[in-house]
């Protein structure tokens, strides 16, 4: 399975972007889809996750500003980013981790999409 992330770009502080991450085919089983971000020289950090049933969780730094959602029919996860701040500047990676119905585990990563927020 390949994950294709898109939607990054340059935006002014206070603006919005919507990231998308589409899987190349249907992903079976129970899984968690998420977005992570990384700034050069720093560790990758978790931004938001959403479970197969729709439950969500967010990093404290983005709560109230970012919204994660998923469309299982399209095998796609989204990240709506509002009220962007310069400190949100990073490369954003999508991830799907889970267990198939045959109990094999998987952990897929997208290639990353760059988000730059200017002050």
N, CA, C and O atoms as CSV, one atom per row, in Angstrom:
chain,resi,resn,atom,element,x,y,z
A,1,UNK,N,N,0.843,-1.193,0.000
A,1,UNK,CA,C,0.000,0.000,0.000
A,1,UNK,C,C,0.878,1.242,0.000
A,1,UNK,O,O,1.817,1.343,0.789
A,2,UNK,N,N,0.577,2.178,-0.874
A,2,UNK,CA,C,1.284,3.456,-0.891
A,2,UNK,C,C,0.340,4.564,-0.451
A,2,UNK,O,O,-0.840,4.581,-0.801
A,3,UNK,N,N,0.893,5.490,0.329
A,3,UNK,CA,C,0.120,6.644,0.771
A,3,UNK,C,C,0.627,7.885,0.049
A,3,UNK,O,O,1.829,8.148,0.020
A,4,UNK,N,N,-0.284,8.634,-0.525
A,4,UNK,CA,C,0.070,9.836,-1.262
A,4,UNK,C,C,-0.496,11.051,-0.547
A,4,UNK,O,O,-1.708,11.261,-0.518
A,5,UNK,N,N,0.399,11.852,0.033
A,5,UNK,CA,C,-0.020,13.052,0.748
A,5,UNK,C,C,0.022,14.256,-0.185
A,5,UNK,O,O,0.874,14.346,-1.069
A,6,UNK,N,N,-0.903,15.167,0.026
A,6,UNK,CA,C,-0.961,16.386,-0.780
A,6,UNK,C,C,-1.619,17.496,0.017
A,6,UNK,O,O,-2.186,17.258,1.083
A,7,UNK,N,N,-1.538,18.718,-0.511
A,7,UNK,CA,C,-2.222,19.840,0.105
A,7,UNK,C,C,-1.333,20.833,0.822
A,7,UNK,O,O,-1.803,21.888,1.247
A,8,UNK,N,N,-0.059,20.514,0.964
A,8,UNK,CA,C,0.835,21.441,1.630
A,8,UNK,C,C,1.081,22.676,0.779
A,8,UNK,O,O,0.701,22.733,-0.391
A,9,UNK,N,N,1.726,23.665,1.389
A,9,UNK,CA,C,2.018,24.882,0.661
A,9,UNK,C,C,2.410,26.004,1.589
A,9,UNK,O,O,2.703,25.788,2.765
A,10,UNK,N,N,2.411,27.196,1.048
A,10,UNK,CA,C,2.776,28.406,1.790
A,10,UNK,C,C,1.504,29.181,2.118
A,10,UNK,O,O,0.672,29.430,1.245
A,11,UNK,N,N,1.367,29.555,3.379
A,11,UNK,CA,C,0.186,30.289,3.818
A,11,UNK,C,C,0.602,31.290,4.882
A,11,UNK,O,O,1.576,31.076,5.604
A,12,UNK,N,N,-0.136,32.376,4.972
A,12,UNK,CA,C,0.146,33.368,6.005
A,12,UNK,C,C,-0.426,32.915,7.343
A,12,UNK,O,O,-1.373,32.131,7.403
A,13,UNK,N,N,0.162,33.419,8.393
A,13,UNK,CA,C,-0.343,33.114,9.730
A,13,UNK,C,C,-1.815,33.491,9.816
A,13,UNK,O,O,-2.235,34.542,9.330
A,14,UNK,N,N,-2.593,32.607,10.448
A,14,UNK,CA,C,-4.025,32.812,10.535
A,14,UNK,C,C,-4.805,32.147,9.423
A,14,UNK,O,O,-6.031,32.053,9.486
A,15,UNK,N,N,-4.109,31.691,8.415
A,15,UNK,CA,C,-4.750,31.061,7.280
A,15,UNK,C,C,-5.039,29.592,7.510
A,15,UNK,O,O,-4.845,29.061,8.604
A,16,UNK,N,N,-5.509,28.948,6.446
A,16,UNK,CA,C,-5.922,27.547,6.536
A,16,UNK,C,C,-5.343,26.736,5.383
A,16,UNK,O,O,-5.084,27.255,4.297
A,17,UNK,N,N,-5.153,25.472,5.648
A,17,UNK,CA,C,-4.783,24.497,4.633
A,17,UNK,C,C,-5.495,23.190,4.940
A,17,UNK,O,O,-5.821,22.901,6.091
A,18,UNK,N,N,-5.732,22.404,3.896
A,18,UNK,CA,C,-6.307,21.082,4.085
A,18,UNK,C,C,-5.393,20.052,3.442
A,18,UNK,O,O,-5.170,20.063,2.232
A,19,UNK,N,N,-4.875,19.170,4.269
A,19,UNK,CA,C,-4.030,18.090,3.775
A,19,UNK,C,C,-4.879,16.854,3.503
A,19,UNK,O,O,-5.857,16.582,4.199
A,20,UNK,N,N,-4.481,16.118,2.479
A,20,UNK,CA,C,-5.137,14.858,2.142
A,20,UNK,C,C,-4.091,13.764,2.018
A,20,UNK,O,O,-2.946,14.023,1.646
A,21,UNK,N,N,-4.484,12.564,2.326
A,21,UNK,CA,C,-3.591,11.413,2.185
A,21,UNK,C,C,-4.426,10.236,1.708
A,21,UNK,O,O,-5.289,9.735,2.428
A,22,UNK,N,N,-4.156,9.806,0.490
A,22,UNK,CA,C,-4.936,8.734,-0.105
A,22,UNK,C,C,-4.112,7.460,-0.208
A,22,UNK,O,O,-2.954,7.489,-0.627
A,23,UNK,N,N,-4.710,6.355,0.172
A,23,UNK,CA,C,-4.055,5.054,0.040
A,23,UNK,C,C,-4.288,4.517,-1.365
A,23,UNK,O,O,-5.319,4.780,-1.984
A,24,UNK,N,N,-3.318,3.764,-1.854
A,24,UNK,CA,C,-3.394,3.256,-3.227
A,24,UNK,C,C,-4.437,2.155,-3.394
A,24,UNK,O,O,-4.865,1.857,-4.509
A,25,UNK,N,N,-4.839,1.556,-2.277
A,25,UNK,CA,C,-5.896,0.555,-2.322
A,25,UNK,C,C,-6.554,0.461,-0.962
A,25,UNK,O,O,-6.101,1.074,0.005
A,26,UNK,N,N,-7.605,-0.296,-0.898
A,26,UNK,CA,C,-8.324,-0.453,0.350
A,26,UNK,C,C,-7.424,-1.082,1.413
A,26,UNK,O,O,-6.639,-1.986,1.126
A,27,UNK,N,N,-7.552,-0.591,2.631
A,27,UNK,CA,C,-6.777,-1.119,3.753
A,27,UNK,C,C,-7.725,-1.868,4.668
A,27,UNK,O,O,-8.666,-1.289,5.212
A,28,UNK,N,N,-7.473,-3.164,4.837
A,28,UNK,CA,C,-8.393,-3.990,5.601
A,28,UNK,C,C,-8.097,-3.921,7.085
A,28,UNK,O,O,-7.037,-3.465,7.514
A,29,UNK,N,N,-9.067,-4.388,7.854
A,29,UNK,CA,C,-8.859,-4.524,9.283
A,29,UNK,C,C,-9.155,-3.273,10.082
A,29,UNK,O,O,-9.843,-2.357,9.631
A,30,UNK,N,N,-8.611,-3.270,11.281
A,30,UNK,CA,C,-8.779,-2.159,12.210
A,30,UNK,C,C,-7.506,-1.330,12.195
A,30,UNK,O,O,-6.407,-1.871,12.315
A,31,UNK,N,N,-7.646,-0.042,12.051
A,31,UNK,CA,C,-6.434,0.773,11.970
A,31,UNK,C,C,-6.637,2.163,12.532
A,31,UNK,O,O,-7.754,2.616,12.782
A,32,UNK,N,N,-5.524,2.805,12.714
A,32,UNK,CA,C,-5.480,4.199,13.117
A,32,UNK,C,C,-4.768,4.975,12.020
A,32,UNK,O,O,-3.661,4.618,11.616
A,33,UNK,N,N,-5.399,6.027,11.544
A,33,UNK,CA,C,-4.786,6.900,10.550
A,33,UNK,C,C,-4.358,8.175,11.268
A,33,UNK,O,O,-5.061,8.678,12.144
A,34,UNK,N,N,-3.218,8.676,10.889
A,34,UNK,CA,C,-2.731,9.841,11.605
A,34,UNK,C,C,-1.855,10.742,10.776
A,34,UNK,O,O,-1.426,10.412,9.670
A,35,UNK,N,N,-1.607,11.898,11.361
A,35,UNK,CA,C,-0.678,12.859,10.773
A,35,UNK,C,C,0.413,13.159,11.793
A,35,UNK,O,O,0.150,13.336,12.983
A,36,UNK,N,N,1.626,13.211,11.300
A,36,UNK,CA,C,2.784,13.567,12.095
A,36,UNK,C,C,3.477,14.717,11.381
A,36,UNK,O,O,3.223,14.963,10.202
A,37,UNK,N,N,4.342,15.413,12.084
A,37,UNK,CA,C,5.113,16.471,11.440
A,37,UNK,C,C,6.533,16.494,11.977
A,37,UNK,O,O,6.815,16.052,13.091
A,38,UNK,N,N,7.407,17.020,11.150
A,38,UNK,CA,C,8.811,17.057,11.521
A,38,UNK,C,C,9.463,18.327,11.009
A,38,UNK,O,O,9.289,18.729,9.858
A,39,UNK,N,N,10.214,18.935,11.896
A,39,UNK,CA,C,11.021,20.101,11.577
A,39,UNK,C,C,12.468,19.634,11.515
A,39,UNK,O,O,12.873,18.817,12.342
A,40,UNK,N,N,13.256,20.119,10.571
A,40,UNK,CA,C,14.659,19.688,10.477
A,40,UNK,C,C,15.380,19.822,11.810
A,40,UNK,O,O,15.315,20.862,12.465
A,41,UNK,N,N,16.063,18.760,12.198
A,41,UNK,CA,C,16.811,18.768,13.438
A,41,UNK,C,C,16.013,18.370,14.657
A,41,UNK,O,O,16.555,18.292,15.759
A,42,UNK,N,N,14.726,18.116,14.470
A,42,UNK,CA,C,13.879,17.721,15.589
A,42,UNK,C,C,13.206,16.388,15.303
A,42,UNK,O,O,13.114,15.950,14.156
A,43,UNK,N,N,12.741,15.757,16.363
A,43,UNK,CA,C,12.056,14.481,16.208
A,43,UNK,C,C,10.676,14.688,15.582
A,43,UNK,O,O,10.047,15.735,15.729
A,44,UNK,N,N,10.240,13.652,14.885
A,44,UNK,CA,C,8.898,13.687,14.324
A,44,UNK,C,C,7.899,13.635,15.471
A,44,UNK,O,O,8.070,12.862,16.414
A,45,UNK,N,N,6.868,14.449,15.392
A,45,UNK,CA,C,5.872,14.481,16.456
A,45,UNK,C,C,4.489,14.163,15.912
A,45,UNK,O,O,4.158,14.479,14.769
A,46,UNK,N,N,3.695,13.531,16.759
A,46,UNK,CA,C,2.327,13.191,16.401
A,46,UNK,C,C,1.461,14.442,16.471
A,46,UNK,O,O,1.525,15.204,17.436
A,47,UNK,N,N,0.657,14.641,15.440
A,47,UNK,CA,C,-0.229,15.797,15.393
A,47,UNK,C,C,-1.673,15.398,15.714
A,47,UNK,O,O,-2.320,16.010,16.564
A,48,UNK,N,N,-2.163,14.377,15.031
A,48,UNK,CA,C,-3.551,13.961,15.223
A,48,UNK,C,C,-3.734,12.541,14.719
A,48,UNK,O,O,-3.058,12.107,13.786
A,49,UNK,N,N,-4.656,11.825,15.348
A,49,UNK,CA,C,-4.974,10.457,14.922
A,49,UNK,C,C,-6.485,10.273,14.916
A,49,UNK,O,O,-7.224,10.968,15.613
A,50,UNK,N,N,-6.919,9.310,14.102
A,50,UNK,CA,C,-8.334,8.962,14.056
A,50,UNK,C,C,-8.442,7.456,13.883
A,50,UNK,O,O,-7.790,6.863,13.024
A,51,UNK,N,N,-9.281,6.849,14.718
A,51,UNK,CA,C,-9.449,5.413,14.666
A,51,UNK,C,C,-10.467,4.991,13.621
A,51,UNK,O,O,-11.140,5.821,13.009
A,52,UNK,N,N,-10.563,3.685,13.432
A,52,UNK,CA,C,-11.504,3.152,12.452
A,52,UNK,C,C,-12.929,3.565,12.761
A,52,UNK,O,O,-13.737,3.753,11.852
A,53,UNK,N,N,-13.243,3.709,14.051
A,53,UNK,CA,C,-14.591,4.093,14.456
A,53,UNK,C,C,-14.829,5.584,14.494
A,53,UNK,O,O,-15.944,6.036,14.756
A,54,UNK,N,N,-13.782,6.351,14.233
A,54,UNK,CA,C,-13.947,7.797,14.191
A,54,UNK,C,C,-13.467,8.562,15.410
A,54,UNK,O,O,-13.529,9.791,15.441
A,55,UNK,N,N,-12.991,7.842,16.412
A,55,UNK,CA,C,-12.473,8.554,17.583
A,55,UNK,C,C,-11.191,9.274,17.208
A,55,UNK,O,O,-10.408,8.791,16.391
A,56,UNK,N,N,-10.986,10.443,17.819
A,56,UNK,CA,C,-9.846,11.281,17.457
A,56,UNK,C,C,-9.051,11.701,18.685
A,56,UNK,O,O,-9.540,11.673,19.814
A,57,UNK,N,N,-7.823,12.086,18.427
A,57,UNK,CA,C,-6.987,12.638,19.478
A,57,UNK,C,C,-5.999,13.596,18.831
A,57,UNK,O,O,-5.571,13.392,17.695
A,58,UNK,N,N,-5.643,14.643,19.564
A,58,UNK,CA,C,-4.808,15.696,19.017
A,58,UNK,C,C,-3.681,16.057,19.970
A,58,UNK,O,O,-3.808,15.922,21.187
A,59,UNK,N,N,-2.581,16.517,19.397
A,59,UNK,CA,C,-1.536,17.110,20.203
A,59,UNK,C,C,-2.083,18.393,20.817
A,59,UNK,O,O,-2.898,19.086,20.209
A,60,UNK,N,N,-1.628,18.699,22.019
A,60,UNK,CA,C,-2.120,19.906,22.695
A,60,UNK,C,C,-1.890,21.163,21.860
A,60,UNK,O,O,-2.691,22.097,21.901
A,61,UNK,N,N,-0.815,21.181,21.119
A,61,UNK,CA,C,-0.440,22.373,20.365
A,61,UNK,C,C,-1.399,22.680,19.215
A,61,UNK,O,O,-1.404,23.799,18.702
A,62,UNK,N,N,-2.210,21.701,18.802
A,62,UNK,CA,C,-3.110,21.925,17.662
A,62,UNK,C,C,-4.574,21.795,18.025
A,62,UNK,O,O,-5.439,22.016,17.177
A,63,UNK,N,N,-4.871,21.444,19.258
A,63,UNK,CA,C,-6.267,21.287,19.667
A,63,UNK,C,C,-7.037,22.581,19.446
A,63,UNK,O,O,-6.568,23.672,19.768
A,64,UNK,N,N,-8.230,22.427,18.887
A,64,UNK,CA,C,-9.067,23.581,18.617
A,64,UNK,C,C,-8.758,24.276,17.306
A,64,UNK,O,O,-9.511,25.149,16.875
A,65,UNK,N,N,-7.653,23.899,16.662
A,65,UNK,CA,C,-7.278,24.527,15.390
A,65,UNK,C,C,-7.275,23.519,14.237
A,65,UNK,O,O,-7.616,23.870,13.107
A,66,UNK,N,N,-6.899,22.292,14.515
A,66,UNK,CA,C,-6.809,21.251,13.482
A,66,UNK,C,C,-7.942,20.251,13.670
A,66,UNK,O,O,-8.382,19.987,14.789
A,67,UNK,N,N,-8.402,19.702,12.552
A,67,UNK,CA,C,-9.432,18.673,12.585
A,67,UNK,C,C,-9.040,17.535,11.658
A,67,UNK,O,O,-8.798,17.744,10.469
A,68,UNK,N,N,-8.981,16.341,12.204
A,68,UNK,CA,C,-8.676,15.161,11.397
A,68,UNK,C,C,-9.973,14.444,11.065
A,68,UNK,O,O,-10.889,14.374,11.885
A,69,UNK,N,N,-10.036,13.914,9.855
A,69,UNK,CA,C,-11.212,13.152,9.445
A,69,UNK,C,C,-10.769,12.073,8.463
A,69,UNK,O,O,-9.649,12.107,7.951
A,70,UNK,N,N,-11.642,11.134,8.210
A,70,UNK,CA,C,-11.314,10.070,7.281
A,70,UNK,C,C,-12.538,9.691,6.468
A,70,UNK,O,O,-13.675,9.792,6.929
A,71,UNK,N,N,-12.273,9.250,5.242
A,71,UNK,CA,C,-13.315,8.738,4.368
A,71,UNK,C,C,-12.915,7.320,4.007
A,71,UNK,O,O,-12.080,7.112,3.127
A,72,UNK,N,N,-13.502,6.351,4.679
A,72,UNK,CA,C,-13.103,4.960,4.482
A,72,UNK,C,C,-13.415,4.475,3.066
A,72,UNK,O,O,-12.701,3.628,2.529
A,73,UNK,N,N,-14.460,5.000,2.469
A,73,UNK,CA,C,-14.812,4.596,1.104
A,73,UNK,C,C,-13.737,5.027,0.107
A,73,UNK,O,O,-13.522,4.372,-0.912
A,74,UNK,N,N,-13.068,6.134,0.415
A,74,UNK,CA,C,-12.015,6.650,-0.464
A,74,UNK,C,C,-10.619,6.320,0.054
A,74,UNK,O,O,-9.623,6.714,-0.553
A,75,UNK,N,N,-10.541,5.604,1.168
A,75,UNK,CA,C,-9.241,5.243,1.755
A,75,UNK,C,C,-8.373,6.475,1.951
A,75,UNK,O,O,-7.182,6.469,1.639
A,76,UNK,N,N,-8.985,7.531,2.471
A,76,UNK,CA,C,-8.311,8.817,2.569
A,76,UNK,C,C,-8.480,9.406,3.967
A,76,UNK,O,O,-9.537,9.291,4.588
A,77,UNK,N,N,-7.422,10.034,4.438
A,77,UNK,CA,C,-7.457,10.770,5.692
A,77,UNK,C,C,-7.138,12.232,5.396
A,77,UNK,O,O,-6.316,12.542,4.533
A,78,UNK,N,N,-7.802,13.118,6.124
A,78,UNK,CA,C,-7.646,14.553,5.903
A,78,UNK,C,C,-7.182,15.239,7.187
A,78,UNK,O,O,-7.398,14.741,8.292
A,79,UNK,N,N,-6.554,16.372,7.014
A,79,UNK,CA,C,-6.214,17.219,8.157
A,79,UNK,C,C,-6.551,18.658,7.771
A,79,UNK,O,O,-5.868,19.276,6.954
A,80,UNK,N,N,-7.615,19.173,8.376
A,80,UNK,CA,C,-7.991,20.564,8.175
A,80,UNK,C,C,-7.244,21.400,9.206
A,80,UNK,O,O,-7.395,21.202,10.411
A,81,UNK,N,N,-6.445,22.327,8.723
A,81,UNK,CA,C,-5.619,23.145,9.601
A,81,UNK,C,C,-6.068,24.592,9.498
A,81,UNK,O,O,-5.932,25.219,8.448
A,82,UNK,N,N,-6.597,25.111,10.575
A,82,UNK,CA,C,-7.068,26.497,10.645
A,82,UNK,C,C,-6.227,27.289,11.640
A,82,UNK,O,O,-5.511,26.717,12.461
A,83,UNK,N,N,-6.323,28.590,11.556
A,83,UNK,CA,C,-5.585,29.475,12.468
A,83,UNK,C,C,-4.117,29.076,12.542
A,83,UNK,O,O,-3.543,28.955,13.624
A,84,UNK,N,N,-3.534,28.878,11.395
A,84,UNK,CA,C,-2.149,28.409,11.344
A,84,UNK,C,C,-1.183,29.420,11.939
A,84,UNK,O,O,-1.370,30.632,11.827
A,85,UNK,N,N,-0.140,28.887,12.575
A,85,UNK,CA,C,0.889,29.688,13.213
A,85,UNK,C,C,2.234,29.363,12.575
A,85,UNK,O,O,2.402,28.280,12.016
A,86,UNK,N,N,3.186,30.271,12.648
A,86,UNK,CA,C,4.513,29.978,12.091
A,86,UNK,C,C,5.125,28.704,12.672
A,86,UNK,O,O,5.866,28.000,11.985
A,87,UNK,N,N,4.821,28.410,13.918
A,87,UNK,CA,C,5.381,27.197,14.535
A,87,UNK,C,C,4.759,25.906,14.001
A,87,UNK,O,O,5.205,24.815,14.355
A,88,UNK,N,N,3.741,26.020,13.157
A,88,UNK,CA,C,3.184,24.843,12.491
A,88,UNK,C,C,3.987,24.465,11.243
A,88,UNK,O,O,3.737,23.429,10.627
A,89,UNK,N,N,4.934,25.296,10.884
A,89,UNK,CA,C,5.772,25.009,9.727
A,89,UNK,C,C,6.530,23.710,9.932
A,89,UNK,O,O,7.239,23.542,10.924
A,90,UNK,N,N,6.374,22.790,8.982
A,90,UNK,CA,C,7.001,21.474,9.094
A,90,UNK,C,C,6.666,20.669,7.841
A,90,UNK,O,O,5.865,21.088,7.005
A,91,UNK,N,N,7.291,19.523,7.739
A,91,UNK,CA,C,6.865,18.534,6.750
A,91,UNK,C,C,5.872,17.609,7.452
A,91,UNK,O,O,6.162,17.057,8.514
A,92,UNK,N,N,4.724,17.453,6.855
A,92,UNK,CA,C,3.652,16.652,7.446
A,92,UNK,C,C,3.600,15.290,6.756
A,92,UNK,O,O,3.600,15.191,5.529
A,93,UNK,N,N,3.557,14.257,7.572
A,93,UNK,CA,C,3.518,12.882,7.080
A,93,UNK,C,C,2.234,12.194,7.531
A,93,UNK,O,O,1.808,12.339,8.676
A,94,UNK,N,N,1.631,11.453,6.627
A,94,UNK,CA,C,0.486,10.661,7.025
A,94,UNK,C,C,0.949,9.223,7.312
A,94,UNK,O,O,1.974,8.761,6.811
A,95,UNK,N,N,0.162,8.554,8.121
A,95,UNK,CA,C,0.531,7.222,8.596
A,95,UNK,C,C,-0.723,6.395,8.820
A,95,UNK,O,O,-1.745,6.907,9.277
A,96,UNK,N,N,-0.635,5.121,8.496
A,96,UNK,CA,C,-1.716,4.185,8.811
A,96,UNK,C,C,-1.092,2.980,9.482
A,96,UNK,O,O,-0.213,2.326,8.919
A,97,UNK,N,N,-1.549,2.694,10.680
A,97,UNK,CA,C,-1.029,1.543,11.423
A,97,UNK,C,C,-2.219,0.716,11.880
A,97,UNK,O,O,-3.223,1.258,12.341
A,98,UNK,N,N,-2.098,-0.611,11.749
A,98,UNK,CA,C,-3.235,-1.425,12.136
A,98,UNK,C,C,-2.981,-2.900,12.012
A,98,UNK,O,O,-1.848,-3.357,11.864
A,99,UNK,N,N,-4.072,-3.633,12.077
A,99,UNK,CA,C,-4.030,-5.085,12.010
A,99,UNK,C,C,-5.115,-5.546,11.051
A,99,UNK,O,O,-6.278,-5.155,11.160
A,100,UNK,N,N,-4.702,-6.395,10.102
A,100,UNK,CA,C,-5.662,-6.893,9.123
A,100,UNK,C,C,-6.550,-7.958,9.740
A,100,UNK,O,O,-6.317,-8.399,10.865
A,101,UNK,N,N,-7.568,-8.366,8.999
A,101,UNK,CA,C,-8.481,-9.401,9.484
A,101,UNK,C,C,-7.786,-10.749,9.606
A,101,UNK,O,O,-8.287,-11.643,10.287
A,102,UNK,N,N,-6.638,-10.905,8.954
A,102,UNK,CA,C,-5.852,-12.133,9.117
A,102,UNK,C,C,-4.796,-11.968,10.205
A,102,UNK,O,O,-3.909,-12.808,10.354
A,103,UNK,N,N,-4.900,-10.876,10.962
A,103,UNK,CA,C,-4.068,-10.599,12.135
A,103,UNK,C,C,-2.637,-10.206,11.823
A,103,UNK,O,O,-1.800,-10.146,12.723
A,104,UNK,N,N,-2.345,-9.937,10.561
A,104,UNK,CA,C,-1.026,-9.381,10.268
A,104,UNK,C,C,-1.061,-7.880,10.532
A,104,UNK,O,O,-2.084,-7.222,10.339
A,105,UNK,N,N,0.060,-7.361,10.971
A,105,UNK,CA,C,0.120,-5.933,11.281
A,105,UNK,C,C,0.748,-5.156,10.134
A,105,UNK,O,O,1.487,-5.715,9.323
A,106,UNK,N,N,0.453,-3.880,10.072
A,106,UNK,CA,C,1.025,-3.045,9.035
A,106,UNK,C,C,1.254,-1.636,9.566
A,106,UNK,O,O,0.631,-1.206,10.536
A,107,UNK,N,N,2.157,-0.936,8.909
A,107,UNK,CA,C,2.528,0.422,9.311
A,107,UNK,C,C,3.005,1.136,8.054
A,107,UNK,O,O,4.155,0.971,7.645
A,108,UNK,N,N,2.137,1.923,7.444
A,108,UNK,CA,C,2.430,2.590,6.194
A,108,UNK,C,C,2.652,4.085,6.414
A,108,UNK,O,O,2.003,4.701,7.259
A,109,UNK,N,N,3.583,4.664,5.638
A,109,UNK,CA,C,3.879,6.096,5.725
A,109,UNK,C,C,3.803,6.736,4.350
A,109,UNK,O,O,4.192,6.135,3.348
A,110,UNK,N,N,3.300,7.957,4.315
A,110,UNK,CA,C,3.321,8.745,3.111
A,110,UNK,C,C,4.654,9.449,2.944
A,110,UNK,O,O,5.524,9.358,3.810
A,111,UNK,N,N,4.815,10.151,1.832
A,111,UNK,CA,C,6.101,10.742,1.500
A,111,UNK,C,C,6.312,12.108,2.132
A,111,UNK,O,O,7.429,12.623,2.102
A,112,UNK,N,N,5.292,12.702,2.694
A,112,UNK,CA,C,5.439,14.007,3.329
A,112,UNK,C,C,5.013,15.132,2.417
A,112,UNK,O,O,5.239,15.090,1.208
A,113,UNK,N,N,4.399,16.135,3.003
A,113,UNK,CA,C,4.031,17.340,2.272
A,113,UNK,C,C,4.406,18.536,3.143
A,113,UNK,O,O,4.117,18.565,4.339
A,114,UNK,N,N,5.054,19.523,2.521
A,114,UNK,CA,C,5.620,20.625,3.286
A,114,UNK,C,C,4.597,21.730,3.506
A,114,UNK,O,O,3.905,22.160,2.584
A,115,UNK,N,N,4.524,22.175,4.750
A,115,UNK,CA,C,3.663,23.292,5.121
A,115,UNK,C,C,4.544,24.410,5.656
A,115,UNK,O,O,5.338,24.205,6.574
A,116,UNK,N,N,4.400,25.583,5.080
A,116,UNK,CA,C,5.159,26.742,5.532
A,116,UNK,C,C,4.182,27.856,5.882
A,116,UNK,O,O,3.362,28.264,5.059
A,117,UNK,N,N,4.283,28.339,7.112
A,117,UNK,CA,C,3.403,29.408,7.584
A,117,UNK,C,C,4.256,30.648,7.820
A,117,UNK,O,O,5.153,30.643,8.663
A,118,UNK,N,N,3.974,31.694,7.079
A,118,UNK,CA,C,4.748,32.932,7.214
A,118,UNK,C,C,4.089,33.861,8.229
A,118,UNK,O,O,2.869,33.874,8.387
A,119,UNK,N,N,4.914,34.624,8.900
A,119,UNK,CA,C,4.394,35.534,9.935
A,119,UNK,C,C,4.037,36.880,9.357
A,119,UNK,O,O,3.586,37.765,10.084
